[in-house]
Amino acid sequence: MTSAYDVPQQELVEKAAQELKSVSQIKPPVWSAFAKTGMHKERPPMQADWWYYRAASVLKYVYKLGPVGVAKLRIKYGGRKNRGHAPEHTFKGSGNIVRKILQQLDAAGLTKQTSKGTHKGRIVTPKGKSLVDKAASQIRQSKPREMPKMEAKHADKLAELKAAAPAPTEGKQKQKKKDAKEAVPETQAAE
């Protein structure tokens, strides 16, 4: 069974975002057209449907890290702020965006609040796990099985080398001894 760990993560988020667009509980609020995604950003996102991509990304992180809360996800979506001549600092991402998305995922039944030992936060429900795994399996089926990077990169060179390589021979030392024995009778015959 294909899981979220077996496919490229960017493609998984894109596919899951397409799936989340059909979920009625997940809708961008009115203010999302004007909001930046964090203090470290200069402008709001350019994509009109960025809310669904962020929701898919949050669902992926809850799937992988589970139980996880707003504070950890704010760190995940944070970044460095360019402060001109002053040194750069790291700032957390927007907590309101993460919180609203988690509330929408809870309402859709894709995540739920829980506590596991001393950790408290949200985990993915079987419905949410199914959505992510289904997106991963669709990605896996759409891509043919590829050779490992090294072989794929040099496949034509490997084929040429195999074709040009001589048949396997005996060891080098045995070959030298054979050559030496063949050369000795010729020199003795010349005398």
BELHU-V460783 format. One line per field, one symbol per residue. ss: DSSP state (H for helix, E for strand, C for the rest). Layout:
# BELHU-V460783
ss = ???
This chain:
# BELHU-V460783
ss = CCCHHHCCHHHHHHHHHHHHCCCCCCCCCHHHHCCCCECCCCCCCCCCCHHHHHHHHHHHHHHHHCCECHHHHHHHCCEEECCCCCCCEEECECHHHHHHHHHHHHHHCCEEEEEECCEEEEEECHHHHHHHHHHHHHHHHHCCCCCCHHHHHCHHHHHHHHHHCCCCCCCHHHHHHHHHHHHHHHHHHHC
